Amino acid sequence: MRLAGIFLALLLASPLAARARALADGPALSAPGAYPVGVRTLILTNPDQPDLLASDLAAGKLARRDRVLPVTIWYPSTKPKAGAAQVRYMQPGATPDAPSVFYRAGGAYPDAAPVRGQHFPLVVLSHGYRNWATSFADLAENLASKGYVVASIEHRDLEPKTLSNPQLSFATTVITRVADQRFVIAELARRAGEGPLKGVYDPDDVALIGYSMGGFGALTTMGAGLDPQGPLYKLAPFGLLKPFSALDPGFAAGLPRNVKAMVALAPWGGAPPLRAWSAEGLAGVTVPTLLIVGDQDDVSGYDPGVAWLYANLTHADRRMLVYENARHNIALDGVTSAQTQSFEAIERHEEPVWRRDRILAINRHFITAFLDERLKGDAAHGAYLTVATARAADGTWPLAPGASVGDRFAAPNDAGTAQYWPGFQRRWALGLRLMHAAPDKAALK
């Protein structure tokens, strides 16, 4: 009974089980919105895609198959009936035949009736290598409660330990991320007027969010053609990366024009030895971009790595939010209650310095401000992206000795807090940096 009580307490303390409660020290825009949240899964099938696992690499024979992509979709819903059951999130098994395993209760209502007639913006979310679609449910539920439809792709990356050739796992991920993203964006746009979410989202008002390998995919999806002289390009068999490079005339034509904003969390591909793009290739991205990264990221790299990407996205209006002393795990919901005694799981999902609930709250705040400004035209929320000091610790909020402002937030239009990061409580804007660069007008000519 005591163990059961501990397990229940862990679940109730999770950010998903407590979606309706805002974190006490979370920034201003991190709190959930007014809408209840529904959740459902669509199965999308991209026909005739490369299948490295079934191919004969030695003989040079490429196999193809239909690629099945489950997509978990969160959306603003009508008020659920009293006693309606909330979602139980499942982690996919290590192989396609293995059963999924329950790992966490959520705050959304399965198959709830959506709010119709408002044409909410659509956010497509792409997870990192060997993550899964609902491992970003905290962000997805939060955005849906604020009037977004969030569609998270289940890429079903192959587990290396289950393969006779473990290298096929990462190779498959590299050749499928962009194709998966472009297909899902196009297919959801095509289906906007049909099915259970008919008329719920606007197919012409879309954002793309990607983490790690999902960020690699997002940058390429939005115009960063892979470098055909680069080391990553040369590693792919059968020339399978050519469609995502400047060598292919159809690459630029396939850019999704309905995507109005991109968020790349710790995007992979910017650092040697497998740098995916040239500076010229990155200049193909013109969509407004928010990069989020830890300055100790030892997977995607910071400098060189994500900071190099930020410097070379010269045709995009871009911002970069930096977590000081954070490594790579600045996006996931975190370890499940069953994994808290596993260092391997903690190392893959948690940060050594930062609190998980704090990271999630800060991400929600800045992503909300960015998407609200770009997809909803909300200049008031966009003002939270303008900070007085690039480094949060350099901000000042003068106060008389012994005085206190309690849990008051600095505000964009408050002269008394003008030199402090808006949206944060006094003394609590710490360990962060935020940079902004407008498109290079000379480079655009």
QUICORPE-V193153 format. One record per residue. RES is the residue in one letter. SS is DSSP state (2 for helix, 1 for strand, 0 for the rest). D_CENTER is the distance of its C-alpha to the mean C-alpha in whole Angstrom. Layout:
# QUICORPE-V193153
res=RES ss=SS d_center=D_CENTER
res=RES ss=SS d_center=D_CENTER
This chain:
# QUICORPE-V193153
res=M ss=0 d_center=38
res=R ss=2 d_center=37
res=L ss=2 d_center=34
res=A ss=2 d_center=33
res=G ss=2 d_center=33
res=I ss=2 d_center=31
res=F ss=2 d_center=28
res=L ss=2 d_center=28
res=A ss=2 d_center=28
res=L ss=2 d_center=25
res=L ss=2 d_center=23
res=L ss=2 d_center=24
res=A ss=2 d_center=23
res=S ss=0 d_center=19
res=P ss=0 d_center=17
res=L ss=0 d_center=16
res=A ss=0 d_center=20
res=A ss=0 d_center=21
res=R ss=0 d_center=18
res=A ss=0 d_center=21
res=R ss=0 d_center=22
res=A ss=0 d_center=20
res=L ss=0 d_center=20
res=A ss=0 d_center=24
res=D ss=0 d_center=22
res=G ss=0 d_center=19
res=P ss=0 d_center=19
res=A ss=2 d_center=20
res=L ss=2 d_center=17
res=S ss=2 d_center=15
res=A ss=0 d_center=18
res=P ss=0 d_center=17
res=G ss=0 d_center=19
res=A ss=0 d_center=22
res=Y ss=0 d_center=21
res=P ss=1 d_center=21
res=V ss=1 d_center=19
res=G ss=1 d_center=19
res=V ss=1 d_center=18
res=R ss=1 d_center=19
res=T ss=1 d_center=18
res=L ss=1 d_center=19
res=I ss=1 d_center=20
res=L ss=1 d_center=20
res=T ss=1 d_center=22
res=N ss=1 d_center=22
res=P ss=1 d_center=25
res=D ss=1 d_center=27
res=Q ss=1 d_center=24
res=P ss=1 d_center=25
res=D ss=1 d_center=26
res=L ss=1 d_center=26
res=L ss=1 d_center=27
res=A ss=1 d_center=30
res=S ss=1 d_center=31
res=D ss=1 d_center=34
res=L ss=0 d_center=33
res=A ss=0 d_center=37
res=A ss=0 d_center=38
res=G ss=0 d_center=36
res=K ss=1 d_center=35
res=L ss=1 d_center=31
res=A ss=1 d_center=31
res=R ss=1 d_center=29
res=R ss=1 d_center=27
res=D ss=1 d_center=26
res=R ss=1 d_center=22
res=V ss=1 d_center=21
res=L ss=1 d_center=17
res=P ss=1 d_center=17
res=V ss=1 d_center=14
res=T ss=1 d_center=14
res=I ss=1 d_center=14
res=W ss=1 d_center=14
res=Y ss=1 d_center=16
res=P ss=1 d_center=19
res=S ss=1 d_center=22
res=T ss=0 d_center=26
res=K ss=0 d_center=27
res=P ss=0 d_center=27
res=K ss=0 d_center=31
res=A ss=0 d_center=32
res=G ss=0 d_center=31
res=A ss=0 d_center=29
res=A ss=0 d_center=27
res=Q ss=0 d_center=23
res=V ss=0 d_center=21
res=R ss=1 d_center=21
res=Y ss=1 d_center=18
res=M ss=1 d_center=19
res=Q ss=1 d_center=18
res=P ss=0 d_center=19
res=G ss=0 d_center=22
res=A ss=0 d_center=22
res=T ss=0 d_center=24
res=P ss=0 d_center=24
res=D ss=0 d_center=27
res=A ss=0 d_center=26
res=P ss=0 d_center=26
res=S ss=0 d_center=22
res=V ss=1 d_center=23
res=F ss=1 d_center=22
res=Y ss=1 d_center=20
res=R ss=1 d_center=19
res=A ss=1 d_center=20
res=G ss=0 d_center=18
res=G ss=0 d_center=19
res=A ss=0 d_center=19
res=Y ss=1 d_center=22
res=P ss=1 d_center=22
res=D ss=0 d_center=23
res=A ss=0 d_center=24
res=A ss=0 d_center=25
res=P ss=1 d_center=23
res=V ss=0 d_center=24
res=R ss=0 d_center=25
res=G ss=0 d_center=27
res=Q ss=0 d_center=24
res=H ss=0 d_center=22
res=F ss=1 d_center=18
res=P ss=1 d_center=16
res=L ss=1 d_center=13
res=V ss=1 d_center=10
res=V ss=1 d_center=9
res=L ss=1 d_center=5
res=S ss=1 d_center=6
res=H ss=0 d_center=7
res=G ss=0 d_center=9
res=Y ss=0 d_center=12
res=R ss=0 d_center=14
res=N ss=0 d_center=11
res=W ss=0 d_center=12
res=A ss=2 d_center=10
res=T ss=2 d_center=11
res=S ss=2 d_center=10
res=F ss=2 d_center=7
res=A ss=2 d_center=10
res=D ss=2 d_center=11
res=L ss=2 d_center=8
res=A ss=2 d_center=9
res=E ss=2 d_center=13
res=N ss=2 d_center=13
res=L ss=2 d_center=12
res=A ss=2 d_center=14
res=S ss=2 d_center=17
res=K ss=0 d_center=17
res=G ss=0 d_center=17
res=Y ss=1 d_center=14
res=V ss=1 d_center=14
res=V ss=1 d_center=11
res=A ss=1 d_center=11
res=S ss=1 d_center=9
res=I ss=1 d_center=11
res=E ss=0 d_center=13
res=H ss=0 d_center=14
res=R ss=0 d_center=16
res=D ss=0 d_center=17
res=L ss=0 d_center=20
res=E ss=0 d_center=21
res=P ss=2 d_center=23
res=K ss=2 d_center=26
res=T ss=2 d_center=27
res=L ss=0 d_center=28
res=S ss=0 d_center=31
res=N ss=0 d_center=29
res=P ss=0 d_center=26
res=Q ss=2 d_center=25
res=L ss=2 d_center=24
res=S ss=2 d_center=21
res=F ss=2 d_center=19
res=A ss=2 d_center=21
res=T ss=2 d_center=20
res=T ss=2 d_center=16
res=V ss=2 d_center=17
res=I ss=2 d_center=19
res=T ss=2 d_center=17
res=R ss=2 d_center=13
res=V ss=2 d_center=14
res=A ss=2 d_center=17
res=D ss=2 d_center=15
res=Q ss=2 d_center=12
res=R ss=2 d_center=15
res=F ss=2 d_center=17
res=V ss=2 d_center=15
res=I ss=2 d_center=15
res=A ss=2 d_center=18
res=E ss=2 d_center=19
res=L ss=2 d_center=18
res=A ss=2 d_center=19
res=R ss=2 d_center=23
res=R ss=2 d_center=22
res=A ss=2 d_center=22
res=G ss=2 d_center=26
res=E ss=0 d_center=26
res=G ss=2 d_center=25
res=P ss=2 d_center=24
res=L ss=2 d_center=22
res=K ss=0 d_center=25
res=G ss=0 d_center=24
res=V ss=0 d_center=22
res=Y ss=1 d_center=19
res=D ss=1 d_center=20
res=P ss=1 d_center=19
res=D ss=1 d_center=20
res=D ss=1 d_center=17
res=V ss=1 d_center=14
res=A ss=1 d_center=10
res=L ss=1 d_center=8
res=I ss=1 d_center=4
res=G ss=1 d_center=4
res=Y ss=1 d_center=5
res=S ss=0 d_center=9
res=M ss=2 d_center=10
res=G ss=2 d_center=7
res=G ss=2 d_center=8
res=F ss=2 d_center=11
res=G ss=2 d_center=11
res=A ss=2 d_center=10
res=L ss=2 d_center=12
res=T ss=2 d_center=15
res=T ss=2 d_center=14
res=M ss=0 d_center=15
res=G ss=0 d_center=18
res=A ss=0 d_center=18
res=G ss=0 d_center=21
res=L ss=1 d_center=21
res=D ss=0 d_center=24
res=P ss=0 d_center=27
res=Q ss=0 d_center=29
res=G ss=0 d_center=26
res=P ss=2 d_center=26
res=L ss=2 d_center=23
res=Y ss=2 d_center=24
res=K ss=2 d_center=28
res=L ss=2 d_center=26
res=A ss=0 d_center=25
res=P ss=2 d_center=28
res=F ss=2 d_center=30
res=G ss=2 d_center=28
res=L ss=0 d_center=25
res=L ss=0 d_center=23
res=K ss=2 d_center=25
res=P ss=2 d_center=24
res=F ss=2 d_center=21
res=S ss=1 d_center=23
res=A ss=0 d_center=26
res=L ss=0 d_center=28
res=D ss=0 d_center=27
res=P ss=0 d_center=29
res=G ss=2 d_center=26
res=F ss=2 d_center=23
res=A ss=2 d_center=23
res=A ss=2 d_center=24
res=G ss=0 d_center=22
res=L ss=0 d_center=19
res=P ss=0 d_center=18
res=R ss=0 d_center=19
res=N ss=0 d_center=18
res=V ss=1 d_center=15
res=K ss=1 d_center=15
res=A ss=1 d_center=12
res=M ss=1 d_center=9
res=V ss=1 d_center=6
res=A ss=1 d_center=6
res=L ss=1 d_center=6
res=A ss=0 d_center=9
res=P ss=0 d_center=10
res=W ss=0 d_center=13
res=G ss=0 d_center=16
res=G ss=0 d_center=17
res=A ss=0 d_center=20
res=P ss=0 d_center=23
res=P ss=0 d_center=24
res=L ss=0 d_center=22
res=R ss=0 d_center=21
res=A ss=0 d_center=20
res=W ss=0 d_center=20
res=S ss=0 d_center=23
res=A ss=2 d_center=23
res=E ss=2 d_center=25
res=G ss=2 d_center=22
res=L ss=2 d_center=19
res=A ss=0 d_center=22
res=G ss=0 d_center=21
res=V ss=0 d_center=18
res=T ss=0 d_center=19
res=V ss=0 d_center=16
res=P ss=1 d_center=15
res=T ss=1 d_center=12
res=L ss=1 d_center=11
res=L ss=1 d_center=10
res=I ss=1 d_center=10
res=V ss=1 d_center=12
res=G ss=1 d_center=15
res=D ss=0 d_center=18
res=Q ss=0 d_center=19
res=D ss=0 d_center=16
res=D ss=0 d_center=19
res=V ss=0 d_center=16
res=S ss=0 d_center=15
res=G ss=0 d_center=17
res=Y ss=2 d_center=18
res=D ss=2 d_center=21
res=P ss=2 d_center=21
res=G ss=2 d_center=18
res=V ss=2 d_center=15
res=A ss=2 d_center=18
res=W ss=2 d_center=20
res=L ss=2 d_center=17
res=Y ss=2 d_center=17
res=A ss=2 d_center=21
res=N ss=2 d_center=21
res=L ss=0 d_center=19
res=T ss=0 d_center=22
res=H ss=0 d_center=22
res=A ss=0 d_center=19
res=D ss=0 d_center=19
res=R ss=1 d_center=16
res=R ss=1 d_center=15
res=M ss=1 d_center=14
res=L ss=1 d_center=14
res=V ss=1 d_center=15
res=Y ss=1 d_center=16
res=E ss=0 d_center=19
res=N ss=0 d_center=20
res=A ss=0 d_center=17
res=R ss=0 d_center=16
res=H ss=0 d_center=13
res=N ss=0 d_center=12
res=I ss=0 d_center=10
res=A ss=0 d_center=7
res=L ss=0 d_center=9
res=D ss=0 d_center=11
res=G ss=0 d_center=14
res=V ss=0 d_center=17
res=T ss=0 d_center=19
res=S ss=2 d_center=22
res=A ss=2 d_center=24
res=Q ss=2 d_center=22
res=T ss=0 d_center=23
res=Q ss=0 d_center=27
res=S ss=0 d_center=25
res=F ss=2 d_center=24
res=E ss=2 d_center=22
res=A ss=2 d_center=20
res=I ss=2 d_center=20
res=E ss=2 d_center=19
res=R ss=2 d_center=16
res=H ss=2 d_center=14
res=E ss=0 d_center=16
res=E ss=0 d_center=17
res=P ss=0 d_center=21
res=V ss=0 d_center=21
res=W ss=0 d_center=18
res=R ss=0 d_center=18
res=R ss=2 d_center=15
res=D ss=2 d_center=16
res=R ss=2 d_center=16
res=I ss=2 d_center=13
res=L ss=2 d_center=11
res=A ss=2 d_center=14
res=I ss=2 d_center=13
res=N ss=2 d_center=10
res=R ss=2 d_center=11
res=H ss=2 d_center=13
res=F ss=2 d_center=12
res=I ss=2 d_center=9
res=T ss=2 d_center=12
res=A ss=2 d_center=15
res=F ss=2 d_center=13
res=L ss=2 d_center=12
res=D ss=2 d_center=16
res=E ss=2 d_center=17
res=R ss=2 d_center=16
res=L ss=2 d_center=16
res=K ss=2 d_center=19
res=G ss=0 d_center=21
res=D ss=0 d_center=21
res=A ss=2 d_center=22
res=A ss=2 d_center=23
res=H ss=2 d_center=20
res=G ss=2 d_center=19
res=A ss=2 d_center=22
res=Y ss=2 d_center=20
res=L ss=2 d_center=18
res=T ss=0 d_center=22
res=V ss=0 d_center=23
res=A ss=0 d_center=26
res=T ss=0 d_center=26
res=A ss=0 d_center=23
res=R ss=1 d_center=23
res=A ss=2 d_center=23
res=A ss=2 d_center=26
res=D ss=2 d_center=28
res=G ss=0 d_center=28
res=T ss=0 d_center=31
res=W ss=0 d_center=32
res=P ss=0 d_center=36
res=L ss=0 d_center=37
res=A ss=0 d_center=41
res=P ss=0 d_center=42
res=G ss=0 d_center=42
res=A ss=0 d_center=40
res=S ss=0 d_center=36
res=V ss=0 d_center=34
res=G ss=0 d_center=32
res=D ss=0 d_center=29
res=R ss=0 d_center=29
res=F ss=1 d_center=26
res=A ss=0 d_center=27
res=A ss=0 d_center=26
res=P ss=0 d_center=26
res=N ss=0 d_center=29
res=D ss=0 d_center=31
res=A ss=2 d_center=34
res=G ss=2 d_center=34
res=T ss=2 d_center=31
res=A ss=0 d_center=30
res=Q ss=0 d_center=30
res=Y ss=0 d_center=27
res=W ss=0 d_center=23
res=P ss=0 d_center=23
res=G ss=0 d_center=21
res=F ss=0 d_center=22
res=Q ss=1 d_center=25
res=R ss=0 d_center=28
res=R ss=0 d_center=28
res=W ss=0 d_center=24
res=A ss=0 d_center=23
res=L ss=0 d_center=23
res=G ss=0 d_center=21
res=L ss=1 d_center=19
res=R ss=1 d_center=19
res=L ss=1 d_center=18
res=M ss=1 d_center=19
res=H ss=1 d_center=19
res=A ss=1 d_center=21
res=A ss=0 d_center=22
res=P ss=0 d_center=23
res=D ss=0 d_center=26
res=K ss=2 d_center=29
res=A ss=2 d_center=31
res=A ss=2 d_center=28
res=L ss=2 d_center=28
res=K ss=0 d_center=32
